[in-house]
Amino acid sequence: VEGRINPVADAEVVETELMLSDLESLERRVVNIRKRAQAKDKESMTVLPVMDQAIALLNEGKPVRVMRKDIAAEDLKILEGLNLLTSHPVLYVCNVAEADAATGNEHTKAVEAMAEAQGASTVIISAAIESEVAQLPDEEAKEFLAEMGLEEPGLDRLIRAGYDLLHLITYFTVGPKEARAWTIERGTKAPAAAGVIHTDFERGFIRANTIAYNDFVTLGGETAAKEAGKARDEGKEYVVQDGDIMHFRFNT
């Protein structure tokens, strides 16, 4: 922005524009909501306090996502229903030169300080490195990353940070022909996780034969994990863990 390198100022400009857009949207919509609330419309009476709180924050120069820290579950649903731009969680991604990929630089440190103050996260990547890694075989890619002082591609860290931000995890199903990854919200119980594959799986859920990811990888697969006694049957109250390998039993 404005021909200078100042990512913090750039982020503030974008944030300000988004806040102004949210404020304009809310001030336009709140007029009818306030009239309905005065007429004792129940839904409007529950929505209005959330809208007023959001407007107050925006007038103070604060993004609406600040409300997420202490808001009640019912009000959070209302807030999400307002579809405000600054209500969403934020992840800052810093694209740097190859030489700065491992350690960052003065600009990334400034962004990290800003993100920490906001309770946000930061990921540092080098698009140049990512482009090169994408064209290399796995072993050569590992060697190249090691030479650059990196343990893994920046894309992997970016995906993981995105999942953490959105409270998502992955479980796996493994068959003779293919392995599949399934994305669910953290805290999801086994029947609902099965329902991501097909609603019949959730409706007729009986149990889930489960192997922890580390056991599966360390022991070398499903058969070895079962032989080592690492496979277990989990019921309807089981909360799926990140990386679980699962095989569902269900009635149709």
Buried (B, 14 or more C-beta within 10 A) or exposed (E): EEEEEEBBEBBBEEBEEBBEBBBEBBEEEBEEBBEBBEEEBEEBBBBBEBBBBBBEBBEEEBBBBBBBEEBEEEBBEBBEEBEBBBBBBBBBBBBBEEEBBBEBBEBBBBBBEBBEEBEBBBBBBBBEBBEBBEEEEEEEBBEBBEEBEBEEBBBEBBEEBBBBBEEBBBBBBBEEEEEEEBEBEBEBBBBBBBBBBEEEBBEBBBBBBBBBBEBBEEBEEBEBBBEEEBBBEBEEEBEBBBBBBBBBEBEE
